[in-house]
Amino acid sequence: MPPDRADTASTVPSAAVPADTPVSDAAPPAALGAHGALGVEQAEAALVEHYTRLVRLAYLVLPPSLGRNRRVLTAHALVHCSLPRGRTAAVAERSAIPAQSRTEGGGRGTTGAGWNPGYAYVRERVLRQALDAGRPLRRLALPRRAQLPPLLPRVWGLRLFPRSGGADELALDQRLSGLSGPARAAFALRGLELLTDEEVRRLLHAAGAEDTETALTEAAEAAERRIGTADPVELLRSPEFDPCSLQARPTDLMRRRQYGRAALAATAALLVCGTLLGLPGDGWGPDGDADPAYGRGATVASALDPARVRRIAPAAWQTSARTDFSVWPARGPLAEDRALLGRALTAWAAPGASVQISATPATPSGPPMGSPQLLYAGKVDAARVVLFHDGLRVVRYAEPAAGGEGAAALDLARVDGADAAAAGALVVGRSDGEVRYLTAPWVRGTSVRDLLDPAEPARPLRRDADGVTDPLASPAMARDCRAWDTLSVRDGSATPGSDSAADTGATDRLLTDLGELTPARLTSGPPSAPGDVSAPADRAAWARTACLLPAMRSHGVRSVNSWPYARQPLPESNGTATWLCTRAETWRGPGSRVLAQFQAPSENTAPGAVAARAEDSPACGVRESQVLAGVLWKSRGGTWYVLAAGSGKLGSVEVSGGVRGRAPGNLLAVRAAEGAQAELYGRSPDGARVDALR
């Protein structure tokens, strides 16, 4: 008897056949021999005809470490550079892997009679260059062209990246990032090109891959493990991996303006200096009369003076009307190292080329607004770290502790409007898949709780005298979702002087690392009164929600609330399902993300099915707690149903289109055919229409 199964329902249409299904290479040009000549016109025609397929293949094979913007531009550049350099190109037998003619119904192994040698040649060239781009640079060898940033195409002032997918696509991207370059290539060739393992082996060998057997094994294992209810191979055709369907966002406008002004000022200075050097006299030498006022203003100089950074007294938070980052004391063994503080302030105000900058969305990256407040300065793992706060932002500066040349890092995050719960901890360091936190002065105890194991007790987590925790596994840096360690903090309501999670009389707050400077707080309950994740039912619900959190990563998230808004008895006595609405709030206000989730009865902590998702929606929030979503669900008896649930304020729920039905109240269950598509909506008690979350 088949297990329960849920697919996204009427609010999310069933997947259609993608536009880039495997091509049919009918009516091929004259067949090539073992060593034939391919005309550049023939290769160009194949490149133009199958351009989107080739760019998608290059994008999937390129290493994810390049970043989405550079991967997009590099993928297009590799395809552009894949034509023969002369009028013709010699095609050897080993490089002529046919572009098979297949049909979707035929599946793997259905081979047609057609063969396009132009496409086969260009595909091999694209694959070879994409694999070259993932190889490390060597000191005594010249870099290959694919290992360098592309000269063309170039887009000034914009960052380009594919359209964002959902949690399934993000999970597949994480899975592919853990594979080697040849394994990613094998995965894409088997899934997109529908080549057999023998054809993939020959093509990888022709493209310069060495261990093709291991690559095929890794690709097969990645393809066999489903992601929720989705097939990983089908997810390859989603817009998340389509570098020809792009979104554009601006680069750092403030920094670009600063660079433009600096370039203009430098040009003017060069012209003036050139003119003065041509004049008689002493000019601007040591004995000259001129005194050029090129120094900084008094306000800027004061902000960059390490002796003037603000330092809060250790006990100030106990009497302050505010309990946020503004009352954190200055801590750390290097808090008096003025040279380190000076380098950190200079990197913040005028970062050089060796400073890597990251900022959460809508966080200004400009210089400090006056003398900032020092939060921490000390050695964390292999880096010297400084944390500042300027009222709006928290800034983390890190440099190699060993000294010498090395890239420094500058991270900025908005923290305006923080309260005691949101200001409980900051990320002070990440390394080797682990994260360390600097906790607030009012935190009395810290521990680690694995969200995926709700029955496991919290594990004690030691802190040093300055409030820096021991390292714990960072879920933001993990390649899979086998565990989700969160930081559990207990504030001043616990027993004074205790540093144990075993204290009574206080509730622990859960904070999780989502790849940013500020961890996100996790809560449960209705939007009007979210609470800490403490009840067994809340922990059980979060155990099946945690693996969906990567969809909210690096988005400036302040808190994530999971609200079980409905419980639905399933047809045919299949148990009771839970409907949850998971909402991520951001520090900046806009940009919230909402996931409606269907959790069927299960003996394990498998993630629930995402029924609907939205961005910048008031659903499940303080202003609008109303939510309605549905799924297409298969019972253990093999019958398909449209299931829907809304929050308790609905008078009725209706479905139309491919499935028709109506039910009073906030729950609906209607028989349906497999793959049915329908429109879901509800009615409020006064008859007003309520649309489903989308």
C-alpha positions, 0 to 999 in steps of 0.5 A: 500500500503506498505511503501518504503523499502530498503535492502542492495543490490548486494554489500552486499549479502542477508542474508543466513540461518545461520549455527546455526538454531534450531537443530532437536533432532530426535532419542532421548534417552529413555524418562525420568519420572518426576524424572529421571537419566541422565548419564554424557555421555548423557549430554556430547554428547549433549554439544559437539553436540550443543556447539556453540549454548550453548556458544552463548546463554550464551554470550547473557545472560551474562551482557554486563558490563563484556566487550567483552573479559571476556564475551567470556571467561566466556561464554565458561567457563559456558558451560564447567562447565555445565556437571553433577558432578557425573556419573548421575544427577537427572532431575526433571520435572520442569527442563526438558524443551524439546529442541523442534524439529522445522523447519524454515518454521514451525515457532513458535509453530511447535513442533516435537516429539523428545526430547533430555533430555541431551541438555535440562539439559545442557541448563538449567545449562548454563542459570542458571549460566549466570543469576548468573553471572549478580547478584550483589555480597553481602557482607555477602554471598560467591560469586557463581562460575559464578560471579568470573572471569573464571579460564579456559579457559585463553589466556595470551597476547591476547584479544578475541572478536567476529567479529564486525558487522555493525550499526544494530548489534551494535544497537541490542547490545545496546538494549540488554544491557538495558534489565535485565538478565532474559529479555535477556535470554527470548529474546535469548530463543524465538529467537534462541531456538524458544521456546513458551512463556510458555516454556520460562517461565518454563525454566526461573523459573527452572533457578532461575529467579524471575519475568518471566512475566516482562522478557517476556514482555521486550523481546517481546518489544525488538523483535517487534521494528525493527532496521532500516530494520533488524529484531532483532531476525535475527540479533542474528545469526550474527557473532557479537554475535558468541563467537566461531568465534573470533578475536584476538588482543594483550593486552597492549604490552608496559605494559606487557613488563614492568610487565615482567621486573618488575617481573624479577627484583623483583625475582632477588632482592628477591634472592639477599636479601635472600642471603645477609640475610644469610651472617654475618654482618650488611647487608643493615640495617640503619647502613650498608655501602651499598647504593643501587641505587634503585631510579629513574633516573634524567629524570624520577624524573624530569618528575614526579615532580609536581613542574616542570609541564609546565604551559602556559600563559593564553594569549599565544594562541593569539600570537602563530603560532600554535593553538592546545593543546600546547597553552592551559593555565593551568586552574582549582581551583586545579592547585596548588595542588601539592599532587593531581598532584603528584598522577596523575603523579605517576598513569601515570608513574606506575599505580597500580592495582587500576588504571583503564586504557583506551587508544584509538587505537595505543595510547602509554600508557607509562610514560610521555616523560619529564615534561608534560603540565598541562591543568586543575586540578579541581573538576568535579562532584564527582571526582578530575580531572587532564588533561595533554598534552605531545605533543603526547597525552592528559591524564586524571586522575580522583580520587574520590573527597570524598577521601578514597579508590577507583579506579582511572581512567587514560584515554589516547588519541592521539592528534598529528597534532591537529588544532584549530578545532580539539583542541576545547574541551576535555571531562573532566567528565562523570557521570549519562549519561551526559558529561562535556567538557573543552573548548579551550581558543579561544572558545567564545560561547557554545551551544547544538544542537540535531542532530535528530531535525534539525529545533530546534534552539541551546540551550545555554550551560553555562560554568564556568570561567575555560571553563568547561561546564554544563553537557549535555546528552552523546549520547555515554552513551545512550541506544537508539537513541531518541536524539543526543546532540552535543556540538556547539562551536564558536571560536575567530571569534565571538564577543569578550567577548560574551558567547552566540551562538547568535553571528553573523559573525561566524559558529558553529562547532559541536563536538560529544561524541563517548566515548573517551577523544577527541570529534569528529568533524562533517562536511558536504561536499565533501572530498576536502572541508568539512565544518561545519554543518550549512546549513538546507540540511546538518542538515537534512542529519545528522538527518538521519545519527546520529544514525549510529555513534555508529558504529564508537564509541571508535575507535580513531575518529578525525572527521566524514564527511557526503557527499551527493554524489548523488541524484537519482529520484526514479522509479514510481514517488516515489520522490528523494533519497539521497546517502551519504558517511559518513567517519570517520578519526582517529587520528592515520591515518589508521583505517578509517571507511566508510559507504555508505548510501541510504536515501529514501524520508521520513517525519521523521528522520529515519536512512537511509539504510546502502548500504555498509561499509568498513574499511581502504578504501580511498573511500570518502577521500581526496586521493580518492573521488570515491564511488559506492554503491547500494541497493535493494529497494521496491517501494510503488507500490510493485515493487523491483529495484536495485538502484545504485549511484556513485560519478560524475566521472563515465561514466556508472554503470552496474549490473550483476549476478541475475540482469542485466542492464547498465546505462550511467552516475552515476545512475542506476535503474533496476527491480529485484526480491525480494532477488536478488543478483547481482554484481555492478560495474562502468566504468570510462570515459576511460573505467577502472572498478570501483568496488563498496564499500565493 
